Structure formats: C-alpha cells, structure tokens
Amino acid sequence: MSRSVARSRSLPPFLRLCSKVRDDGYWIGRLDHKDWLSPNEVLKIFANIRDPCLITSAFKKACGRRDYKPNEVLYSLMVDRLASCNKFRDVEELLATARDENFCFSDDFFYRLIKMYGNVANHPQKAMLTLYAMPRYNCWPSTKTFNYVLHMLVCKRQYEAAHEVYLSAVRLGVQLDTCSFNVLVKGLCQFGKFDDAISLLHEMPKQECLPNLHTYSTLMYYCGKHGQVDKAFELYERMKAEDIAADTIVYNILISGLCRERRITEAFDLLKSMVPQGCYPNSGTYQVLLDGLLSSGKFVEAKGLAIMMSQEANGGARFCSSDGRKPNVVGRFAVAAALTVMCIIVLKQSPGFSSTSVFSRHEIGVTHVLVTGGAGYIGSHATLRLLRDNYRVTIVDNLSRGNMGAVRVLQRLFPEPGRLQFIYADLGDAKAVNKIFSDNAFDAVMHFAAVAYVGESTMEPLRYYHNITSNTLTVLEAMAAHNVKTLIYSSTCATYGEPDKMPITEATPQNPINPYGKAKKMAEDIILDFSKSSKMAVMILRYFNVIGSDPEGRLGEAPRPELREHGRISGACFDAALGVIPGLKVRGTDYPTADGTCIRDYIDVTDLVDAHVKALDKAQSGKVGIYNVGTGHGRSVKEFVEACKKATGASIDVQFLARRPGDYAEVYSDPSKIRDELNWTARHTDLRESLATAWKWQKTHPNGYGLA
C-alpha cells in the first residue's frame, strides 16, 4: 500500500477525494484562489500539505480570506499536525490566535489537546495549565477531561501536582465522580500516604459519589504490599458493611498480604471462606499460596496444596478466571501449575539443588547495601530506613554487641523475598568477609560495625584497634577485590579530641585523646588514602552523642547487661527510672563548663540515619565527603538528666563521681556543611521528646529484645 493511500484512509470520509498526488505549492496556491472555498475544501488542503513547516503560514493565509473563518475541526487538525512534528510553540501561537478571536472550543478539543501535551509532548505541567485555561475559552472541563489530567499526573508520579488539580475542581466547576477518587486513592497509596487515601472514603459521599469495588481493592492492595495487612482487613470489613461484594481479586490481594507476613494458616482459612461467599479461587489464588508455602520452606504443605489443585481440576471443581476463560481451560492450567510446583518441591528437597539468590545479582533500579553492624542500635535503625526506602539490605554482624531480636523485628516488617538477609560473620575473618562479597552483589557498603565505648577503649586499646582499624581495612580490601565503589563510613566526633574552639567544624584539627577516637581516625586515614587511587565514592560521617529510638516503637537501644557500665547516659537514666540500678552515676563535676559537667551534642537516631541515607544518595565516584552530624547545640549532663526525669516521670537518684578516663569537657558541632551540601538538618532537637520516644520503647521492652 502506498503512503498516500494509507494517509488518505486515515482522513475523515469527506477528505478521501480521488485526486492526483500534488506538491505542497499546489495546495497552498489553492488558498490564493479567488473562488469561494468551502470549509471541507480548506480541510482537504491542510490534510494534503506534507511539509509541517508550511502549516502555520498556510493557516494565516486561510484566516486572511474573507469567505472563510477557521472552525474547530481545522484547529484540531492543525494541533495534530503540529504536535506530530514537535512544533509545540506553534501550537501555543495557534491557541493565542484563537483566544484573540474569542473562539469557543468544545471540551472534546481540549481533551485532545491535553492528551497531546501529556502523551506526545510529555509536558504534564502544560496539560495542567491548559485545563486551568479552559474557562478563558468559554469552555468548562468535563469530568472525563479532569480525570484524564489526574490520571496522567499520578502515572507520572507527580502527586503534589495531582493534589493541586484535585483542589481546583470547585473553581473549574467539575463534579467529581468515583473514578476521580479512585485515581486520587491510587496516587496517595503510591506516595505512601495510606491514611490520607483512606480518608477520601469519608470525602466521597460529600461529592455525591460512593466508593466501589475498585476503590477498596486499590486500598487493600497497597496496604498489603506495604505490610499493613490488618488495615487491609479493616477495609475488607468496611466494604462488606457497605454491601459491596468481594471478588476473586480482593481475596487474592488479602491472601497475598497474609502470605507475605508468613500467616499461612489465616491465608488458608480465607481461601476456604471464598466459596460460601459466592466467590471462587482462580489460578492466581493458588499461585500466591504456593509461593508463600515455598518461600516459608513448608514443602509438605505445598505438595498437599498442589495435589488438591490437581484433584479439584480433574474432578470438575469450579475455577474462576478473571479473563473469562472457560472453566475447563482454567482447570487444565491448574493441573499444569500443580505439576510444576510438585517438580519444584522435589528439586528443592533434593541434595544437589541450588538456586541463585536475588542478593547475588545486580538489578536495575535496586540498590543493594551491605550494612555492617546492622543488628546494633544505630545499624538496625539505618537498616529500617533503607528498607522503608526500598533498598535491598544485607546485614553482617557477629552479635557481640548487636541483637538478633532487632534483626527478627526487621524480618517481620519486611518478609518479602529479596528485601533483607542476615549473615552471621566476624569482620575480623578475612576469608569469611571475602566469601560474603563473592556471594553477593553489593552496590554500596554502610560500615557501622565497631565497639564504641570510650571508657572501655582505655582499658582494652588493642581490642579497639583490631575491631575498628583492622576490620575496616578488611572491608576495604574486599570492596576493592569485588569492585564495590561506594562507602558510607560511620565515624565519630571523638576523632577531634578536645578542640580549643567551639563549635567543631570539619576543618577542626583531629587530635583524639582516647583509643576509640584514635582507632576511628586511623580508619579514616586508610579510607582517604585508598580513595585517592580507587575512584571510590566515600562519605565519612562524624556524629556526636546518639539518643532516641524509632518513633513507631519498633526498635530501640538494648545494650548487653555486662556493658551497661560503659553505655550511653540515656541507657543509664532509663535503668535508674526502671529500678534496674539504684541510681544514676554522673562522672565528672569539675569540668570548665557552666555547671561543671560535660557538654555534648545529642543527635536523635532518626536524624542520624536520615543523614546516612542522604549521604548514600549524594555519593559521587572519585569524590570524598566529610561531614559533622549534630544539632549544633551543646547540652550539659545535668541538663540531660533533668530532661530524662521529665521524659520518664521518675525520680532519679543522682550520684556524682570522679571523671571517666579519656573524656573531654565540651563537644558540639557546626552542621553548616552537611546542611548546605546534603540539605540535611536535625529535626528532632527537643531533648525531652527524643528521650520520651526512647523511654516508651524501654518501658515496653524492659529486657531489651529478650533472648532472641
């Protein structure tokens, strides 16, 4: 088929006139003809002009004729032709001409124009502005046009812009419908604002529309996907109360959520309840259950389910298909799926079976971070934040200071395969570390693992040099051997020692006065020397005294009992408040400070891990970033104790003792550099509030994470 014939068939019927192929000069010359031209003849002329550069000049000629006024069909044809060759500026000029002529367009014209901006031009902002401009052309947007703009913005993940459009509905005279709210619900859920999405269920009746099955299924899907299965079931009960019948898709969503949380028994109970509710499982239902059983290692149960599927399919049991296939076709598929699963089970249970873990390969769009010391206080909070931000995480910890209980909390929160793995290993074992790097495809390393008590370091200096300096060298060697190019190093303000001037900047000379600070500085020096020849992306974060815990109460600080004497002052305060120890011991009241006690910069752990994630995001190959992470405000130990008393509501007996070896009088940071370069600022700066958050976890976990 020739191009001219193909093009003519794409034209409206009245333009498909038999004529010889003419050049553009012929058609433009027709516009100079003095004879009267009908609207259809003008359209034929513009449809046959091949060179898009001539379209605009031809339009001006047509508008200059006394016997012709452009109509909406011509404007639509012009927009299509100009957009097809990316002449969007000419489209703007065309619309300006129409506005000057007080031309009135229909909603269909604007719908096509907005789709052009959204799909062809990939310019959603222009699509929004066109929607807002419609009243200036004496045209008010229909719900269909309005919903298209909402849907386009949500698909492009521009949630704030979608919210702005939603708020403009009243001004534009748009009557929102259920489809409008369904789009908004999806956008809010993708943005992680589940409570705001659910609140729209209350807003819908005010707009004279009601939620439908699609509304609820969208909410349940995203709640289940993000580990909020109980909330999904609350929505399911609410849906039933509104007499909206659940379909197979809804049940599949709920069963999938239960399987993610390893609640297999509840998933089976829900499966059994489907048929009495007039809803039949499909192949997807069984696939979700089988995946849950296999990932949980319940091969016997998976085998039983596969046999049941095969028997039901052969016995003519009713299978529902979401795409309208006949029951016997679905039955055959179920038999095939059952046999496939049985083969997988046999293979998985065979001694020679091995599979490639997702942790061992790089994936586009997935950043795999090794978190050393991820079972510890700070490391576990950093892991929680990374997982929440959709990173893939491997924790390596020897549990000498960490808690397996913290790891299990994280595993329960993120049970999906390929999200989190824990490896028990000692970084002092070079062979073990090298094998970990060999078996896993890491994109970055966040190095927290270290013993970290100033007083202990003065009593066991060799242990600190081995654990901090030597182990960091082992990690760097493994990174070099396996081409891992990004390192976020968790350092300390102890590398500065006791500076002459406050606040401490990154340019303050490093003169550590205890083995802990010296070991950290040595590790920093090794990292800096290595980075010069390796083109690594390095971020070194020197942070100050860490307090607080996860605001949602999932993680906290739980030092081992034998280490409480060396632990943070916050832990000692809480132990005194709980009655674990008779009172609080404050070491040193003769420092050259206002009240004689040490002054420190207390940073909330939530802010600290936020700084680490921002550092990871901003790390650049071949560049080194060194940042102080603190609030910029010093607080004395006495101020801290008073804040702790208020946070716990307990009367704490305080005993003042001699100084602790290796401690210094005053330390607080100047966080200007990290604010300017990483756009990070401490947000949790109220000492009492941070302590109250940590106290809430301590009260509910008096024995830490227990024996886990």
N, C-alpha and C positions, 0 to 999 in steps of 0.2 A: 504493500500500500504506500503511495507517495505521501510525502509530508503535507502537501497542500490538501490532499483528500482527507488525511487524518485530521488536519486542523479544521477543515470545513465541517467535519462531522461533530466536532466539539462545540460548534457555534449554535446559537438558537436557530430554530427552524426557519425563521424569516430571513436569516442571513445566509442560508445554504443555497445561494443562487448560482446557477451554472454560468461560469464566465471563464475567460482565458486568464492565465496567470499574468498579472500585471506588476510592474515595478512600483515602488513607493511614490515616485514622481507622478505617475498616472493618477493614483488615488488622492494625493494631496492637491493635484490640479483640479480634481472634481470640486473641491471646496471653493476654488476661484471661479467656478462656472456661475454664470448669471441666472441660469434657470433655477426654478424653485426646487429645493431638495426636501424630501420627506424625512421625518425622524428615522425611519428604517434605513433609508439610503445613507444617512450620516453614520449610523451604526455600522453599516456594511463597509464604509470607507475606513473607519477606525479599526475594524476587525481585520482588515487586509493590509494595514500598514505593518511592515515587518520590522523596520528599524525602530526600536523603542526610543531612541534619541529624538525622533521626529514627532513622537506622540504629543508632547506638550505644545510644540509650535503649531501642530495641526489643530489642536483643541482651541488655541487662541484664534486661529482663522475661523473655525466653526462658530465661536462665540461672537465674532465680528460680523457675521451675516445677519441681515435684517429679518430674514424669513425663518430663523432658527434660534431656539433657546434650548440649551442643554437640559436633558431630563435625567432622572435618577439612574436609568439603565446605562446611559453614556458614562455618568460618573462612576458607576460600578465597574464598567468595562475598563475605564481609564485606570482606576485603582488596581485592578487585577493585572493589567499590562505593565504598569509602572513597578508594582511590587515584584513581579516575576523577574525583573532585571535589577532589583535592589535600588530603585530610584525613589527612596522614601522622602527625600527632600522635595522632590517634585510632587509627591502625594500631599505634603504639607501645603505647598503653594496652591495646589488644586482646591484643597479644603478652604484655604483662606479666601480664594476667589468666590467660592460658593457662599461663604459667610458674608462677604461684602455684598453679594447679590441677594441676601436674605433668602437663600434657597432652603427649602424644608426637605430634610431627608426622612426616610422611614426607619423604624427600628431594625428592619432586616438589613438595610445598608450599613448601619453602624455595627451590627453583629458581624457582617462580613469584614468590615474594616478592622474591628478589634481582633478578630481571628487572624487577620493578616499580620497585625503587629505582634500578636502572641506567638504564632507558629512560624511565619515566614521571616519576619524581621527579628524575632527573638528579643523583643523590646517590651517587656511587661509593663514598665513604667509608662510608656506611651499608650499602651492599651488602657491603663487606669485613667490617664488624663483624658483620653478620648471618651471614656464612659462619663467622666465628670463634665465634659464639654457638651454632651448631647442636648441638654436643655437650651443651650445658646442657639441651636438649630431648630428650636421649637419641636424637639422630639424628646420624649421621656423614655428611659430604658425599660424594656420589658424584664420580667423575672428571668427569662431564658438568657438574655444578654448579660444581666447582672450575675447570674450563676456561672456563666462561662468565665467571666473575669475572676471570680472567686476560685473556681476550679483551676484555672491556669496558674494563679499565684501559689496555690497550695502545691500543685505539681512541681513548681519551680522552687519550692521550699522558702517562699517569701511570706512567712507567716504574719509578720507585723504589717506588711502591706495588705494582706488579706483582711486582717482585723480592721484596718483603716477603711477598706471598701465596705466591710460589713456595717461599720458605724455610719456610712454615708447613705444607707438605704432610705432613711426617712427623708433626708434632703432631696434625694433623687425620686422620691415618690414610688419606691419599689415595694411591693408587697412580698415579703419573704415567704417561701414555702418550705416544705420538708426537705426538698433537695438542697436548698440553700444551707440549711442547718447541717445536713449530712456532710456537705463539703467542709464546713467550719469544724465539725467534730473531727473529721479526719485530719485536718491541718493541726488542730490543737494537740491531738494524740501524737502525731509525728513530732511535734515540738516538745513532747513530754509533759504537757500541761493537762493531765488527766482530770484533775478536779474542775478546771475551767471547762473542759469538754463536757463533763457530766452536768455541770451547772446549766448548760444550754437546754437540758431536758426540761428545766423549770421555765426557761425563757420561751420555748416554742409555743405553749398554749397562749401566751400573751400576744403572739403574732398570728393567732388563729390557725395554727397548724400543729400536728401531733407527730411524735416520733414513730417511725415504722421499724420493721424488722432490720432493715439495713442500718439504721441509726444505732440500734442496740448491738448488732453483730460487729460493727466497726469499733465501738467502745470496748466490747468484750475481747476482741482480737488484740487490741493494743495493750489492754490491761494484762491479759495472759502472756503476751510476748515480753512484757517488762516485769514479770514475776509478781503481778498483783492479781493472782487467781481468785482470791477471796472476794476482791472487789468485783471481778467479773461475775462471780456467782450472785453477788448482791444485785447486779444489773439484770441477771437472768431472772431472779425472783420478781424484780420490779416489772420486767417485761411480761411475765405471766400474769401479774396482778392487773395489768392493763389489757388483758385478753389478746395479747399478740402471741400467736403460736410459734414456737421454735421450730426451725427446720434443721435438716441434717448438718448444714454448715455451722449453725450455732453450736450444736452438740460437738462437732469436730473441733471447734475453737476451744471449748471448755475441756474436752478430753486432752487436747494437745497441751493446754496450760497445766493440767494436773500431771501429765507425764513429764513435763519439764522440771517439775518440783519433786519428781520421783514418788508421787502419790498414786501409785498404780492401782491399789485396791479401790480407791474412790473413782478412778477412771473406769474400771470395770463395772462398778455399781451404776455409774451414769450410762454406760453402754446398755446395761440390762434394762434401764428405765426408758429407753428410747421407744421401743415398740409399743408399750402401754400408752405412750403419749401420741401414738399415730405417726411416728417418725422412724424411718428405717435406716440402719447404717449403710454406708457405701464403702467402696474400696479405700477411700481416704481415711475413714474412721479406723479401719483395721490397720492401715499402714502406720498411723500415728501411734496406736497401741503397741504394735510390733516394734517400732523404733524405740519407744520408751522401755520396753522389756529388754531389748537387746543392749541398749546403752547402759541399763542398770545391771547387766550381767545375769538377768533372770532367763537363762536359756530354756530351762524346763517349761516355764510358763509360756514362753514364746512358742515353743514347739506345740504345746497344747492348744494355743490360740490358732496356730496355723492349721492344725488338724480339724479344729472346729469350723474354720472358714471353708476348708475343703468339703467337709461333710454337709454343711449348710448349702453350699453352692450345688453339690451333686444331688442333694435331696430336694432341690427346688425351692429353697428358702428365698424369701423376698429380699432382694438387694435394691437399694435406691441409687439412681445415678443422677448426678447434678446436671449432666449434659444431655439427658433424655434418651440414653441408650436403652435398649430393651433389656429386661431382667436377665435373660439367658446369656447375653453378651457380658454383662457385669459379672454374672456367675462364673463364666469361663475365666474372666480376668482374676477373680478372687482365687480360683484354683491355681492359676499360674503364680499369683503372688504368694500363696501359701507354700507351694513347692519351692519357690525361690527362697523364701525365708527359712524353710527347713534345710536347704542346702547351705545357707549362711550359718545356721546354727551348727550343723555338722562340721563345717570348716573352722568355725571359731573355737569349737571344743577339741579340734584335732591338735596334737602336739606341735606340728610343723607350721601351724597357722601364724602369720604375722601380717600386720596391716600398717600402712604408712599413716602416721598421725598427722592431723592438720597442723600441729605445732612444728612439724619438721619441714614445712614448705612455706615459702613466701606467697602471700596472696595480695592481689591488687586491692587497694582500699582498706587493708587490715594492717595495723602496726602491732608487731609482736614485741612486747617489752619484757626483759628479764629484770625482776625485782629481787635483788639480793637482800636478805633480812626481811622478807615480806611477811614473816609471821610475828615480827616485833610490833611495838607500839606505833611508831611512825610508818614503818613499811606496810603494815596492814591497812592503815588509813589511806596511804598512797595507792595501794592495790585496789581498794574500794573505789576510789575516784577514777582510776584508769578504767576499771571495768564498767563503771557508770558511763564513761565517755566512749565506750565501745572499742577499747583497746583489747588485744589478746595478751594475757599475762601468764608468765611462768614465775612462780616463787621458788627460790632456792634458799634454804635455811637449815641450820643444824640443830635448831631448837634449844641451843644453850641459853639463849635469852628470850627467844620467841615463844609463842603459844600456839600449839596445834589447834586449840579451841578457836582462835581467831581465824585460822585457815578454814575450819569447818563452817564457821559463820559465812565466810565469803563463798564457799562452795554451795551452801544452801541458797544464798542470794542469787548466784549465777550458775545454775546447774546445767545450762546448755553446753553441749559438746563443743570443744574448741574455744572456750572462753578462758578457762583457768586451769592450770595444773600446778601441783606441788611436788617438788623434788627435794628429798632429804639428802643433804650433802654438806660437807665442810669445805669452805673455800681454801682452806689450807692444803687440801688434797689436790695437787695439780692435775693428776690423771683423771680424777672424778670431774673436775671443772672442765677439762678439755673434752671429755665424753659428753657432758651436758651441751656444750656448744656444738659438738659434732652432730648430736641427735636432734637439735632444734634449730630453727631458722629465726634467729633474733634480728630485729631491726634496731633495737636500742637497749641499753643497759641503764637501769636506775640503781645505783650502788649505795644501799643503806647499811648493809651488814657490818657491824662493828660493836665491840664492847665500848661503853660510853659513860663511865663514871670517873670523875676527876679524882676523887679520893682513892678509889681502888687502883687507879693508874700509878699513883705514887708508891703503892705497896707492891704492885706487880708490873713494873715497867716493861720487862721483856715480853710478857703476855700481850701488852698493848701494841708493841712494835710488830710482833708477829701477826696479831689479829688484824690490825689496821693497815700498816705499811706493806708487809709482805703479802697479805691476801689481796690487796689492791693490785700489786704487781702481777699476781697470778691471773686476776681477772683481765688485766690489760693484755697479757700475753695470749690468753685465749681469744680475746676480741681481735687481736692482730692476726692470729692464725686462721680465724674464720671470717675475716672481713666484716666485722661489725663496727660501724663507723660513728655511732652516736653514744655518748656517755654523759649521764647526769650524775654528778658526784655530790653526795651528801656530806658536806664538811661542817665546820663549827667556828664560832667566834673565838673559841679557845686558842686558835692559831695566832690571834693578835696579842695574847698575853695581857699585860696591864698597861695600856697605852697612856701616854702623857696627856693627850687631848681627847675630849668627848664632843660630839658623838663619833663613833668609829665609821670611817669611810673605807671603800675598797682600797684606797691608796695608803691607809694607815700601815706602818711597818709591822711585819709579823715577827713577834718575839715571844713565842709561847713559853710558859713557866711551869708546865707540868707535862708528864709523858703523854697524856691523852692529846693535848694540843700539838706537841712535837710530832707525834706519830701521824696525825692528820696533815700537818704541814709537809712532812716528808712525802706522804702520799700525793698531795697536791703538786709538789715539785716533780715527782715522777710523771704524773699525768701531763703536766705542762711541757716537760722535755720530750715526751713521746709524741705529743700532738704536733710538734713542730715538723716532724718528718712523716707523719702518717695521714695528714689532712683530715683528722677526726673532727667531728662536731662535739665540742666539750662545753658543758655548763657546770660550774662549781658554785654551789650554794652554801654560804656560811651563815648558819642560822643560830639563833640565840636560845633562850630557855623555853622549851615547848610545854604547853599546858592544853587542857581541854580534851574533848573527845568527839566522836561522831554525833552531830546534833540529833539524829534519829535514834540514838541509843543502841546501835548495832555493835559497835566496837568501843573499846576503852583501853586504859593502861592497866596492866596486870603484871607487875614485876614479881619474880620468884621471891618467896619469903626470906631466903638467905641473903637476898640482895637489897632488902628494904633499907638497911642502914646506909647504903651508898646511893639510894634512889633519889628521885626528884623531890623537892619540898612539897609539891602538891600531893604526892602519894603519902608522905608522912602526915600531912594535915588530915587527909581523909582517914588514915589509920587511927589517928587520935580521935577524930569525930566518931568513928565506928566503935571505939573502945578496944581496938586490936592492940594498941600500945597505950601506956598510961598518960602520955602527953607528948608534946612536940618539942624537939630539941633544936634550938637555933644556935648555930655555931658562928661565933664572932660578933661582938658588940662594940669593938674598938676600932672599926674601920674609919677612915677620914670621910665620913658621909654625914648627912644631917642628923640621922638618928643612930649612927654607929653601926648599922647593919649593912650588908652588901646591897648594892643596887644592880638590878638585872632588867633586861628587856624580855618580857614574856610574850611569846608568839603562840597563837592558837593553832593547833594541829591542822584544823581545816584550812586556814590561810596558808600554812606551810606546804601542804600537799598541792594546793592550788598553784603556788609558786613553782613547784616541781613540774607540774603538767604544762604550765605556760613556758617554762624553760625548755621542755621537750619539744613543744610546738615551734619555738623560735630558734632552735639549734640549727646552725648552718655549717656545712662542710668546710673544714680548714680554719674555722674561727673558734675562739675561746671566749666564753662569757663568765665573769666572776661577779657574784652579787651577794650583798648582805641581805638577809631576810629577817626583818624585825619590824617593830611598830614605830621605832624612833623615840620611844618614851621609856625612861628608866623608872622602876618601882623598887622600893626598899623591901627587905624581907619582912619588916614589921608591917608595912602596908599590905603585903601579900597575906600575912597571917590574919589581919583584920578582915580582908576580903573573903578569906576562906571561912572565917567564923560566920560571916553574913550569908555566904552561899550554903553552908551546911546547917545553919541554925543551931550549931552545937557550941557548948562552952569548952574551949580547948585550953588545957593547962600548958603553958609555955615555960620551958627551962632553957636558960641561956648558958652556953658553954664556950670553950675556947675555940679559936679559929680552926678550920679544917685545912690540912696541908695542901698547898697548891692553889688555893682560892685567891681571887683578886677582888678589890674593893668595888669597882664601878665599871659596868659594861653596858652600853646601849648603842644602837646602830643609827646610822644615817641611811634610810632606804631610798634616797633620791634616785640612784642609778637604776634600780630594778623597777621603780615607778616609771621612769622616763623611757627605758628601753624595752621592758616587757609588759608595760601597762598593768603592773601589779601593785596593789595597795592592801595592807591588812584591813580587814573589815570587822573582825571580831576583837575589838580593842578594849571592851569592858571587862576588866579582870574578874569581877564578881560573876558576870554572866558566863564566862568561859569556865570558871570553877564550878558554877551551878550545873552546867551541862555535864561536866565530868563527874560531879557528885551524884547526879541522877543514875549514871551507869554504875558507879561504885556501890550505891545502895541496893541496886537490883542484882549485883554480882559481888557479894561480899567475899566470895572465894575465888574471884577472878573468873577465868573460863573453866573452873572446876578441874577435873582430872584429865580433860581432853587434851 
